[in-house]
Amino acid sequence: MNIKKSILLRVRLAFLAVVVFVLAVVYRMIDVQYVEGELWRQKAEDIGLDYKTIKATRGSIYASGNDLLATSLPFYKVAFDPSLVSKEDFDNNIDSLSHLISGFYRDRSWLEYKQSISKARKQGRKYMLINKRTINYQQKQMMEQWPIFNKGQMQGGVIFQKTDQRHMPFRSLARRTVGYMKEDEGVGVGIERSFNDYLAGQDGEGLYQRVAGNNWKPVNASSDIKPEDGLDIHTTIDINLQDVAQNALLRALEKHKANYGSVVLMEVKTGEIKAISNLTRQKGGGYAETMNYAVAGLNDPGSTFKLASMIALLEEGDIKLEDSVDTGNGVKVFHKKKMRDEGYYKGGYGKLSVQQVFEKSSNVGVSMLVDSIFGDNPQRFIDAIKETGYGKLLDFQMMGEGVPYVKNTDDESWSGLSLPWMSVGYETAVTPLQTLALYNAVANDGRMIQPIIVKSIQRGNEPVKTFKTKTIQKRIASKSTLKKLRVMLEGVVERGTAKNIRNSHYSIAGKTGTAQKLINGQYRSQRYYTSFAGYFPADKPMYSAIVVIDDPTGWNSYASGVSAPVFKEIADMIYSQDLDIHAEFESTTIAEEGTFPMIRAGYYDELRQLCNELGISNHPEGEDLEWVRTRVDNNAIKWRRNHSESELVPNVQGMTLRDALYLLENKGLKVSITGTGRVRKQSVSPGKRIDKGKTTITIELG
């Protein structure tokens, strides 16, 4: 019993001792942290120790094909602790090291470098900056092989202090869209700013020691907190289409000496932005991306707004496309102010159908129609437009979207002039992207969707967050109205103000817009904000786009001659590269399968010899045949000349890959191949003029 009491007493004493010890430790921690904290912090500062931020590596930004749009590259400052190097190693290799350093930086002689390093070693300095210039990763790897440095930090004394620098591999391409972020100032633009919370990562913290020259040397303590690198942003931008769009816009701006321009290319079904460019004229000449007009640039849209007016008219009024409107001599007076048809010929258009009013972009015709239906209740017109979703924020992924302004009747600035002038695109303000969303909705069976430019946020290959298409408005108008709108938009290109961009290969639907610029509170004639918005191919829309060019100069400063051609240039390039847009190759252009399934096109002498050996009746149509296509006539084959002019793209559909490659490459074309078998499609239409060494053609085999 006494033994048990003795053991219990000892246990209690031991437990009490542990409790007292823990309490003492806790007390001391509190005392050091709060009571004596300032004292110890001052001492730490006196001996040169301090915790400093270790910057996280910023995430990268990618285009849709995983092309890098922006990334952080590691650069290094080279420092040295000569006290760590053994005497033998230092004496044997300092000359060689000094020669290498001098040869690399080329700012001081090798002897000067040797003297400064030897002096630092003699003084016992533990840190010296070799050179203020930073080096890249490849140069760092090279230096790690140099004498002394090849022993590493602990024995060789070399210190590579990492610092990240932002790099854009495609330089000016999509520069303003990608943007920048000045983290120290907390300011930035573009995707870099809009997605900074994801890109920035989480900074770490490390212990540093102050050394000579007020420099800080990392201690590499176990208490260091490692930074967490930023996430990667994957965008919808197609780098090839971005290049096409930006160059087409630049050429137009230079040609017309315009103030600025913007272009947005979007997929109809997904709302994914494939290209977006904004170029501003610089004081010293040339153009650069300094502002995202597509997203933030508010302006009177001009005649592209007439699409919204037509939606309101067709939905609210009993109007048919065949109905007539007498526009007279192209001038109409509303409340003592004249409304004119821009660029109207002498005598005016006279009597026009509703469809012709839209095709010819008659201001008088549209305003008369709107006044006749909504004159007694203007708010009804405004409500009809807003019900489509047009004139509302898109809640776009990037910061800085311009707040649209569509005037209501209770606005202080409302007057009797507001309704007719609003109907043709004045006294209102929208961004190009907001206008594009409306035109895209017409192409997308009436469904207005939110444009997107970022598809996913990823850590490596693992998605952290994905973005899908969102619907803003399920249907902007009835099916019958949408059908009429498409007819009118196609008519603009077929017969109207944009007939100069009509072509025989594929159809375009769209609308020109030429708005007088508002300068110092007054609209100025001969100073225009031009635009073209539309989609293509019109029968099966795949892409929609808007082109804006501000204040062009020259004799033709209307949208038809300024913005519309840029749209067509972009569309032509996409058509030439995207086989999915092309109509199926008509069966009449190749021999019917069945009797002669494999004899379709190729080299005449070889095909004729093959037919003769097989006993197949064949006859030439014409003389001096070289490359031919086939035509079946009963049980015989007729040979037809395939092509002639050397500067034109030949028709290789139906040929073997060998023949097609020989023919195309000998004409100076760059050839890309997909699939196996014979040529089923070609991306560049036969008969198109060849730009040798620059024209690329894709052939699809099947």
BELTAGI-V80117 format. One record per residue. N is the residue number from 0. SS is DSSP state (H for helix, E for strand, - for the rest). PSI is psi in radians with two decimals (999 if undefined). D_FIRST is the distance of its C-alpha to the first C-alpha in whole Angstrom. Layout:
# BELTAGI-V80117
{{N SS PSI D_FIRST} {N SS PSI D_FIRST}}
This chain:
# BELTAGI-V80117
{{0 - -0.70 0} {1 H -0.66 4} {2 H -0.73 5} {3 H -0.76 5} {4 H -0.66 6} {5 H -0.78 9} {6 H -0.77 10} {7 H -0.68 11} {8 H -0.75 12} {9 H -0.71 14} {10 H -0.75 16} {11 H -0.70 17} {12 H -0.72 18} {13 H -0.76 20} {14 H -0.74 21} {15 H -0.67 23} {16 H -0.71 24} {17 H -0.76 26} {18 H -0.78 27} {19 H -0.71 29} {20 H -0.77 30} {21 H -0.76 32} {22 H -0.64 33} {23 H -0.72 35} {24 H -0.80 36} {25 H -0.75 38} {26 H -0.77 39} {27 H -0.66 41} {28 H -0.79 42} {29 H -0.70 44} {30 H -0.78 45} {31 H -0.71 47} {32 H -0.77 48} {33 H -0.76 49} {34 H -0.88 49} {35 - 0.18 50} {36 H -0.84 52} {37 H -0.67 55} {38 H -0.84 55} {39 H -0.59 53} {40 H -0.68 56} {41 H -0.69 58} {42 H -0.69 57} {43 H -0.70 57} {44 H -0.66 61} {45 H -0.66 61} {46 - 0.01 60} {47 - 0.56 62} {48 E 2.39 59} {49 E 2.59 59} {50 E 2.27 59} {51 E 2.75 62} {52 E 2.34 63} {53 E 1.95 63} {54 - 2.40 66} {55 - 2.62 66} {56 - 2.19 69} {57 - 2.48 71} {58 - 2.85 72} {59 - 2.79 75} {60 E 2.24 78} {61 E 2.64 79} {62 - 3.10 83} {63 - -0.48 83} {64 - 0.40 84} {65 - 0.36 81} {66 - 2.40 83} {67 E 2.16 81} {68 E -0.59 83} {69 E 2.43 80} {70 E 2.84 77} {71 E 2.12 75} {72 E 2.44 76} {73 E 2.29 74} {74 E 2.78 76} {75 E 2.51 74} {76 E 2.39 75} {77 E 2.07 74} {78 E 2.99 72} {79 E 2.37 71} {80 - 1.58 69} {81 H -0.26 71} {82 H -0.32 68} {83 H -0.26 66} {84 - 2.36 69} {85 - 2.69 69} {86 H -0.75 72} {87 H -0.83 73} {88 H -0.70 73} {89 H -0.84 74} {90 H -0.66 77} {91 H -0.46 78} {92 H -0.06 78} {93 H -0.62 79} {94 H -0.83 83} {95 H -0.77 82} {96 H -0.75 80} {97 H -0.70 82} {98 H -0.77 85} {99 H -0.76 84} {100 H -0.79 82} {101 H -0.72 86} {102 H -0.50 88} {103 H -0.88 85} {104 H -0.52 86} {105 - 0.65 89} {106 - -0.33 89} {107 - 2.78 88} {108 - 2.83 89} {109 H -0.56 87} {110 H -0.67 87} {111 H -0.74 86} {112 H -0.73 83} {113 H -0.76 82} {114 H -0.76 82} {115 H -0.67 80} {116 H -0.75 77} {117 H -0.66 78} {118 H -0.76 78} {119 H -0.68 75} {120 H -0.73 73} {121 H -0.62 74} {122 - -0.12 73} {123 - 0.35 69} {124 - 2.41 70} {125 - 0.03 67} {126 - 2.22 69} {127 E 2.38 73} {128 E 2.07 75} {129 E -0.81 77} {130 E 2.54 80} {131 E -0.36 80} {132 E 2.40 81} {133 E 2.74 79} {134 E 2.77 79} {135 E -3.13 78} {136 H -0.70 76} {137 H -0.69 79} {138 H -0.61 79} {139 H -0.77 76} {140 H -0.66 75} {141 H -0.80 78} {142 H -0.52 77} {143 - -0.22 74} {144 - -0.10 76} {145 - 2.72 77} {146 - 2.55 76} {147 - -0.95 73} {148 H -0.49 73} {149 H -0.06 72} {150 H -0.06 69} {151 H -3.03 67} {152 H -0.68 66} {153 H -0.60 63} {154 H -0.46 65} {155 H -0.22 69} {156 - 0.00 68} {157 E 2.42 70} {158 E 2.05 69} {159 E 1.86 70} {160 E 1.98 70} {161 E 2.40 70} {162 E 2.28 72} {163 E 2.51 73} {164 E 2.38 77} {165 E 2.35 78} {166 E 2.36 81} {167 - 1.80 84} {168 - -0.56 85} {169 - 0.21 88} {170 - -1.91 89} {171 - -0.20 91} {172 - 2.05 91} {173 - 0.49 89} {174 H -0.78 88} {175 H -0.54 88} {176 H -0.79 86} {177 H -0.79 83} {178 - -2.78 83} {179 E 2.91 81} {180 E 2.06 78} {181 E 1.61 77} {182 - -0.61 74} {183 - -0.57 74} {184 - -0.21 76} {185 - 0.43 75} {186 E 2.70 78} {187 E 3.12 80} {188 E 2.97 82} {189 H -2.78 82} {190 H -0.62 80} {191 H -0.72 78} {192 H -0.77 77} {193 H -0.57 77} {194 - 0.51 74} {195 H -0.63 73} {196 H -0.54 69} {197 H -0.71 69} {198 H -0.61 71} {199 - -0.56 69} {200 - -2.87 66} {201 E 2.06 63} {202 - 2.64 63} {203 E -2.92 60} {204 E 2.37 59} {205 E 2.72 59} {206 E 2.24 58} {207 E 2.66 61} {208 E 2.33 62} {209 E 2.29 65} {210 E -3.10 67} {211 H 2.56 71} {212 H 0.28 73} {213 H 0.52 71} {214 E 2.81 70} {215 E 2.26 67} {216 E 2.27 65} {217 E 2.37 62} {218 - -0.40 59} {219 - 0.90 58} {220 - 2.75 54} {221 - -0.31 52} {222 - -0.08 51} {223 - 2.46 55} {224 E 2.06 55} {225 - 2.47 58} {226 - 2.70 61} {227 E 2.02 62} {228 - 2.69 65} {229 - 2.88 68} {230 - 2.79 69} {231 E 2.52 72} {232 E 2.20 75} {233 E 2.03 77} {234 E 3.07 81} {235 - -0.07 83} {236 - 2.28 86} {237 - 2.01 88} {238 H -0.57 89} {239 H -0.75 92} {240 H -0.58 93} {241 H -0.74 92} {242 H -0.75 95} {243 H -0.87 97} {244 H -0.77 97} {245 H -0.71 96} {246 H -0.65 100} {247 H -0.74 102} {248 H -0.77 101} {249 H -0.76 101} {250 H -0.71 105} {251 H -0.72 106} {252 H -0.75 105} {253 H -0.69 107} {254 H -0.75 110} {255 H 0.03 110} {256 - 0.83 108} {257 - 2.89 106} {258 - -0.92 103} {259 E 2.96 100} {260 E 2.77 100} {261 E 2.53 97} {262 E 2.43 96} {263 E 2.26 94} {264 E 2.26 94} {265 E 2.54 91} {266 E 2.32 91} {267 - -0.85 92} {268 - -0.60 89} {269 - -0.38 86} {270 - 0.14 87} {271 E 2.21 86} {272 E 2.06 88} {273 E -0.42 89} {274 E 2.47 91} {275 E 2.17 91} {276 E 2.46 93} {277 E 2.03 94} {278 E 2.32 97} {279 E 2.42 98} {280 E 2.31 101} {281 - 2.74 100} {282 - -0.68 102} {283 - 0.17 103} {284 - 2.83 104} {285 - 3.06 102} {286 E 2.55 99} {287 E 2.78 95} {288 - 1.87 93} {289 - -0.31 92} {290 - 2.47 91} {291 - 1.43 90} {292 H -0.57 93} {293 H -0.67 92} {294 H -0.68 89} {295 H -0.30 90} {296 - 1.81 94} {297 - 2.38 95} {298 E 2.75 99} {299 - 2.13 101} {300 - -0.34 101} {301 H -2.57 105} {302 H -0.22 107} {303 H -0.36 103} {304 H -0.33 102} {305 H -0.38 105} {306 H -0.76 103} {307 H -0.69 101} {308 H -0.71 104} {309 H -0.62 106} {310 H -0.81 102} {311 H -0.75 103} {312 H -0.80 106} {313 H -0.55 106} {314 H -0.64 103} {315 H -0.50 104} {316 - 2.75 108} {317 - 1.33 110} {318 - 2.40 112} {319 - 2.71 113} {320 - -0.40 113} {321 - -0.21 117} {322 - 2.62 117} {323 E 2.65 120} {324 E 2.24 119} {325 E 1.79 122} {326 - -0.02 121} {327 - -2.29 125} {328 - 0.29 125} {329 - 0.22 122} {330 E 2.31 121} {331 E 2.34 120} {332 E 2.15 120} {333 E 2.04 116} {334 - 0.86 117} {335 - 0.21 119} {336 E 2.37 117} {337 E 2.29 119} {338 E 2.26 116} {339 E 2.66 118} {340 - 2.07 117} {341 - 2.23 116} {342 - 0.32 118} {343 - 2.56 121} {344 - 2.82 124} {345 - 2.24 127} {346 - -0.19 128} {347 - 3.11 124} {348 - -0.35 123} {349 - -2.41 125} {350 E 2.21 124} {351 E 2.66 120} {352 E 2.88 118} {353 H -0.72 115} {354 H -0.73 114} {355 H -0.59 116} {356 H -0.76 115} {357 H -0.77 111} {358 H -0.71 113} {359 - -0.05 115} {360 - 0.86 112} {361 - 1.96 115} {362 H -0.75 113} {363 H -0.78 116} {364 H -0.81 116} {365 H -0.80 112} {366 H -0.60 112} {367 H -0.73 115} {368 H -0.80 113} {369 H -0.72 110} {370 H -0.64 112} {371 H -0.56 114} {372 H -0.68 110} {373 H 0.07 108} {374 - -0.63 110} {375 - -0.30 110} {376 - 1.30 106} {377 H -0.56 105} {378 H -0.50 101} {379 H -0.65 101} {380 H -0.80 102} {381 H -0.75 99} {382 H -0.68 97} {383 H -0.65 98} {384 H -0.79 98} {385 H -0.46 94} {386 - -0.35 93} {387 - -0.31 94} {388 - -0.20 91} {389 - 2.46 93} {390 - 0.17 93} {391 - 2.74 89} {392 - 2.43 87} {393 - -0.17 86} {394 - 0.85 82} {395 - 2.68 83} {396 - -0.49 80} {397 - 2.52 81} {398 - 2.70 81} {399 - 0.23 84} {400 - 2.29 86} {401 - 2.41 89} {402 - 2.00 89} {403 - 2.67 92} {404 E 1.90 94} {405 E 1.95 97} {406 - 2.42 98} {407 - 2.85 98} {408 - -0.33 101} {409 - 0.08 99} {410 - 2.48 99} {411 - -0.49 101} {412 - 0.04 103} {413 - 2.40 104} {414 - 3.14 108} {415 - -0.33 110} {416 - -0.30 110} {417 H -0.82 107} {418 H -0.95 107} {419 H -0.64 110} {420 H -0.57 108} {421 H -0.63 105} {422 H -0.40 106} {423 - 0.26 108} {424 - 0.37 104} {425 - 2.99 105} {426 - 0.61 103} {427 E 2.90 100} {428 E 2.14 97} {429 E 2.85 95} {430 - 2.78 94} {431 H -0.69 95} {432 H -0.65 92} {433 H -0.65 92} {434 H -0.74 96} {435 H -0.65 95} {436 H -0.62 92} {437 H -0.82 95} {438 H -0.64 97} {439 H -0.60 95} {440 H -0.69 94} {441 H -0.74 98} {442 H -0.45 97} {443 - 0.66 94} {444 - 0.57 95} {445 - -0.05 95} {446 - 2.00 91} {447 E 2.16 90} {448 E 2.76 87} {449 - 2.13 85} {450 - 2.49 86} {451 E 2.60 83} {452 - -0.22 83} {453 E 2.15 79} {454 E -0.65 78} {455 E 2.77 74} {456 E 2.20 72} {457 E 2.65 70} {458 E 1.79 67} {459 - -2.15 69} {460 - 0.07 70} {461 E 2.05 68} {462 E 2.32 69} {463 E -0.63 67} {464 E 2.38 69} {465 E 2.70 73} {466 - 2.28 76} {467 - 2.88 78} {468 - 2.28 81} {469 - 2.47 81} {470 E 2.20 84} {471 E -0.76 86} {472 E 2.14 88} {473 - -0.65 89} {474 - 2.14 92} {475 - -0.31 94} {476 - 2.99 98} {477 - 2.85 99} {478 H -0.70 100} {479 H -0.69 104} {480 H -0.75 103} {481 H -0.69 101} {482 H -0.74 104} {483 H -0.67 107} {484 H -0.72 105} {485 H -0.69 104} {486 H -0.75 108} {487 H -0.75 109} {488 H -0.67 106} {489 H -0.62 108} {490 H -0.56 111} {491 H -0.69 111} {492 H -0.60 111} {493 H -0.73 113} {494 - -0.20 116} {495 - -2.53 115} {496 - -0.28 113} {497 - 0.44 111} {498 H -0.28 114} {499 H -0.24 114} {500 H 0.18 111} {501 - 2.53 112} {502 - 2.89 112} {503 - -0.15 112} {504 - -0.66 109} {505 - 2.82 107} {506 - 2.56 107} {507 E 2.46 105} {508 E 2.38 105} {509 E -3.04 104} {510 E 2.36 106} {511 E 2.73 107} {512 E 2.13 106} {513 E 1.84 108} {514 E 2.37 107} {515 E 2.46 109} {516 E 2.44 107} {517 E 1.93 106} {518 E 2.10 106} {519 - 0.72 106} {520 - 0.05 106} {521 E 2.49 109} {522 E 2.25 110} {523 E 2.22 112} {524 E 2.65 114} {525 E 0.13 114} {526 E 1.95 111} {527 E 2.67 109} {528 E 1.87 105} {529 E 2.58 106} {530 E 2.77 103} {531 E 2.21 103} {532 E 2.44 101} {533 E -2.85 101} {534 E 2.88 100} {535 E 2.75 101} {536 - 2.56 102} {537 - -0.58 103} {538 - -0.58 103} {539 - 1.38 100} {540 - 2.26 98} {541 - -0.63 95} {542 E 2.52 95} {543 E 2.71 96} {544 E 2.73 97} {545 E 2.41 98} {546 E 2.23 100} {547 E 2.28 101} {548 E 2.11 103} {549 E 2.29 104} {550 - 0.97 107} {551 - 2.72 109} {552 - 2.94 112} {553 - 3.05 115} {554 - -0.56 118} {555 - 1.61 116} {556 - 0.39 113} {557 - 2.84 112} {558 H -0.61 109} {559 H -0.60 111} {560 H -0.08 112} {561 H -1.07 109} {562 - -0.71 106} {563 H -0.74 107} {564 H -0.53 108} {565 H -0.75 104} {566 H -0.82 103} {567 H -0.70 105} {568 H -0.73 104} {569 H -0.78 101} {570 H -0.71 101} {571 H -0.75 104} {572 H -0.72 101} {573 H -0.73 99} {574 H -0.68 101} {575 H -0.36 102} {576 H -0.40 99} {577 - 1.83 97} {578 H -0.40 99} {579 H -0.38 97} {580 H -0.48 99} {581 - 2.54 102} {582 - 2.67 104} {583 - 2.50 104} {584 - 2.13 107} {585 - 2.43 110} {586 H -0.40 111} {587 H -0.27 114} {588 H -0.15 114} {589 - 2.83 113} {590 - 2.48 114} {591 - 2.45 113} {592 - 2.61 110} {593 - -1.64 112} {594 - -0.80 115} {595 - 1.20 114} {596 - -0.44 110} {597 - -0.09 110} {598 - 1.73 113} {599 - -0.88 113} {600 E 2.68 113} {601 E -2.68 114} {602 E 2.21 116} {603 H -0.88 120} {604 H -0.71 121} {605 H -0.77 117} {606 H -0.69 117} {607 H -0.74 121} {608 H -0.70 121} {609 H -0.79 118} {610 H -0.71 120} {611 H -0.72 123} {612 H -0.56 121} {613 H -0.08 119} {614 - 0.50 122} {615 - 2.19 122} {616 - 2.27 125} {617 E 2.52 124} {618 E 2.40 126} {619 E 2.58 126} {620 - 1.62 127} {621 - 3.13 129} {622 - 2.90 129} {623 - 0.86 127} {624 - 2.42 124} {625 - -1.16 121} {626 E 2.28 118} {627 E 2.86 118} {628 E 2.80 117} {629 E 2.65 118} {630 E 2.24 119} {631 E 2.21 120} {632 E 1.75 123} {633 - -2.02 123} {634 - 0.37 122} {635 E 2.78 123} {636 E 2.34 121} {637 E 2.32 123} {638 E 2.25 122} {639 E 2.56 122} {640 E 2.36 121} {641 - -0.80 118} {642 - 2.94 118} {643 - -1.10 121} {644 - 2.28 120} {645 - -0.41 118} {646 - 0.08 116} {647 E 2.61 115} {648 - 2.21 112} {649 - 2.89 113} {650 - 1.93 111} {651 - 0.13 109} {652 - 2.28 108} {653 - -0.19 108} {654 - 2.84 109} {655 - 2.81 106} {656 H -0.69 104} {657 H -0.85 106} {658 H -0.74 109} {659 H -0.79 107} {660 H -0.76 106} {661 H -0.81 109} {662 H -0.81 111} {663 H -0.79 108} {664 H -0.54 107} {665 - -0.21 111} {666 - 0.11 112} {667 - 0.32 109} {668 - 2.51 106} {669 E 2.24 102} {670 E 2.30 101} {671 E 2.42 98} {672 E 2.41 97} {673 E 2.54 95} {674 - -3.02 95} {675 - 2.79 97} {676 - -2.56 100} {677 - 2.87 104} {678 E 2.13 104} {679 E -0.66 103} {680 E 2.71 103} {681 E 2.44 104} {682 - -0.52 102} {683 - 2.19 105} {684 - 2.50 108} {685 - 2.45 111} {686 - -0.17 114} {687 - 2.46 112} {688 E 2.45 113} {689 - 2.32 111} {690 - 1.67 110} {691 - 2.32 109} {692 - -0.19 106} {693 - -0.51 104} {694 - 2.19 105} {695 E 2.35 102} {696 E 2.37 102} {697 E 2.24 100} {698 E 2.31 101} {699 E 2.15 99} {700 E 2.63 99} {701 - 999 99}}
